[in-house]
Amino acid sequence: MPPSPSSSDLAMNRADAFAQMGIMSTVMAVAVMAGSPIWVGVAARIGKKNTYVLAACGHGLATLAWTPIAALPIWTAYILAAIMAMCNAGWGLIVLSLLSDAISDARERWGENRAGVYSAIWSIIEKAGIALGGTLIVGALLSAGGFDAAAAKQGVAQSAEAVSGIYLSYSYLPGVAKLVAALLIWRFIEDCREGSRNAD
């Protein structure tokens, strides 16, 4: 008699979900390394802000697309993992460059060195996001759905509500959040192209 599927098996609709997750992690690692220099070239062509918006939207849409792939061939998951990692490399690289631009812009406009303040704000927001999104919110959603971690380790099937909580925690909410981040950057951040200030 085959073992009962775990929550990850149910979410991916595969009995070998954990093995496939290892393969996809490798695919994502390669895509991140290959993607970084590509995004540098894209930013030089279309600007940093547009590059961030493009990468963040791609990441958000790819994250949202995870839920309907269960019935598709496994190679579609590999492609999706590569797209997610490639886009992750893009927005992760560009957002740090935008922080540097903001520090430089403050120095040129107002003659103030705000590197410490801006870096502190960035660090606080990043750590708060990890604590809230990665731990508290996800934990609360999984608990609300009835996810049983002990049962999952033993290969016991989770309820449909628990699987829905997994989708919500790891696909729907992160995907929407990334699209909102792209909208905020597009709406409120000025793209300081290299050399534009000198031209003025």
DASUL-V368073 format. One record per backbone hydrogen bond with DSSP energy under -0.5 kcal/mol. CO is the residue of the C=O (numbers start at 1). NH is the residue of the N-H. If there is no record, write none. Layout:
CO;NH  CO;NH
This chain:
6;10  7;11  8;12  9;13  9;14  14;17  16;20  17;21  18;22  19;23  20;24  21;25  22;26  23;27  24;28  25;29  26;30  27;31  28;32  29;33  30;34  31;35  32;36  33;37  34;38  35;39  36;40  37;41  38;42  39;43  40;44  41;45  42;46  43;47  47;51  48;52  49;53  50;54  51;55  52;56  53;57  54;58  55;59  56;60  57;61  58;62  59;63  60;64  61;65  63;66  64;67  66;69  67;70  68;71  69;72  73;76  73;77  74;77  74;78  75;79  76;80  77;81  78;82  79;83  80;84  81;85  82;86  83;87  84;88  85;89  86;90  87;91  88;92  89;93  90;94  91;95  92;96  93;97  94;98  95;99  96;100  97;101  98;102  99;103  100;104  101;105  102;106  103;107  104;108  105;109  106;110  106;112  107;111  112;114  114;118  115;119  116;120  117;121  118;122  119;123  120;124  121;125  122;126  123;127  124;128  125;129  126;130  127;131  128;132  129;133  129;134  130;134  131;135  131;136  132;137  132;138  133;138  135;139  136;140  137;141  138;142  139;143  140;144  141;145  142;147  143;146  147;149  148;152  149;153  150;154  151;156  152;155  159;163  160;164  161;165  162;166  163;167  164;168  165;169  166;170  167;171  167;172  168;173  171;175  172;176  173;177  174;178  175;179  176;180  177;181  178;182  179;183  180;184  181;185  182;186  183;187  184;188  185;189  190;192  191;193  193;196  195;199  196;200
